[in-house]
């Protein structure tokens, strides 16, 4: 299945470059926009699977992208949104993910050249999961605080949870951690159980786990 | 020394003149005004010597003032009235008498309009006094004397006229002098009356007791000249003597008026001295103005101090707006050292403010210097706050430029490298991949740099989010136990944030507690390995927002003004 993508970025170089990268990966770029208004129009017209949105767009270059992303999520729940940002701040990401982070992703802008991560993320989003940039995940993983709900997880389980948050599939996790699919599944089950997440389909449970991870 | 010598000299001169006058008047009473009048010597000596001695005393009391000279001169002029007696036997006395025996009404008119500061205010007043001098000294004195030949006039007992230079036409000058005298006398009275009508009640109480008797004297002299026109000379018939005695009373009253004003000033000065005693510097919460407000019964009384740059400040150095209320300057050495704001009319008596200036000198100077110091401190604080503010604005600008410029271009470069890899030979692809990794590392470093400059979360989300963010990214364990969710003044947020950020970078463990307590934002840091030096930049930031910081082993706490910003 070919993913249909709309790209919004006011930098022509990035917009066009990203479009070519994605097309090389076999995706269909069905619309490009240089600002939030244009983006919303493109989404309305083409109903893409995913919209890739730069946070900073004209006119004020602050959070026009975030506002547009929220509008897309409200108006078109089937369209996944991947927000690109320069900022490492997890709270920025949290604000975007909100209470219902299904199909929402937050990547650092430089990640666009890391095609493997990007493509993986887009696929996870399309399946309704949420994705957080690996750098942010790493940062959160290493923070030290008391009353940590992740305390009960083993080291390995934490690693797996972090990779889930980065938008990796079980298969991807197997490869990265050199584990058998069965072991990964056991870890994932243990994570859900320890964090008290047991209801709903697989993708929903993964999102919940990521949220717990982010908010810990 | 000089303070004593001058008044004593003036007194002795006056006594000398009085002695000559009394001798002339009593030994040659036929020609004298006082000689034949009832209680004549008293009428001559009491006002004359009274004015002389008051003038001398005034100079001793306040050296450098001008009015006492005038008063002394009025006394001398009054005493000279007898010196033109044809039987003086002394050419010098006779000549001086010829020239100045009618000078006293002009000097008294001068006194009437120059009281209390010795200077005549207004062009009209000066013109009228000049006219009086020309009329009394010129037309009735020197001009006739220049051409008066006593022998030719039939006075064989007269001494020589030392001034005489020409033929005897003195009658014309005298005649003219006598005819114009009533006019300038009335003019003086009118100007005095106009001045009294214009000033406030308080000023009238000060000016009236001196100016009214003085004007009365001038008017009486005007009458005397009017009835002398037909005779062609000032003489000493019973009518003249009565008018003269009345003038003597007026002059005595004028001197009394001056004395009264001085006594009043002394009393108010004593009252002021008491205020000053009650107001040891720095003791009263209300300051000098508060004490003065009570003493003068004017709760609206304020004191303000002009700075060199023209601004007006209160005693705490806060700048004051221009006011429409009545303000009286306290002047010393030609410089306005303070402005007293008060209800209209309170300080219309100018001596009161002058007294205030000298009696409250120490307290006033203390408050003025304090005000200047405070104003300068406020300026410095403002400058420091501006420097920090400008610095923060610049940090934010650079932060944005890094993101929007350099970072954006590096991302573009990374994409180009990635696109190039697609069509590159395996060997080249490897090198391109290495380059791409370098670009990514550069991006990460750039991001850290920009974040350290001014974290976007602090600007966009506020202190609580920024501190949580800081704790997330810290190498050492950092725990934020409390942080207020609300937004505060940006300089305050920055000061609190950069304090925590600075300590975070150096402590081994850190616990951060930020809370609002009675209008203050309190930042309390505790932990291991807290630094206790190298906090200058942080102290500047905290000082710039009027905060304070305390560094103790194991804890650092800062108190900042919690200026809330409505979200």
Interface residues (C-beta under 8 A of the other chain):
Chain A: X11 X13 X14 X17 X18 X20 X21 X24 X56 X61 X62 X63 X86 X87 X88 X89 X90 X91 X92 X108 X109 X110 X112 X113 X114 X115 X135 X139 X140 X143 X144 X145 X146
Chain B: X400 X403 X404 X407 X408 X410 X411 X412 X414 X415 X416 X417 X418 X419 X422 X436 X439 X440 X443 X444 X447 X450 X451 X455 X456 X457 X460 X461 X465 X468 X469 X471 X472 X473 X474 X477 X478 X479
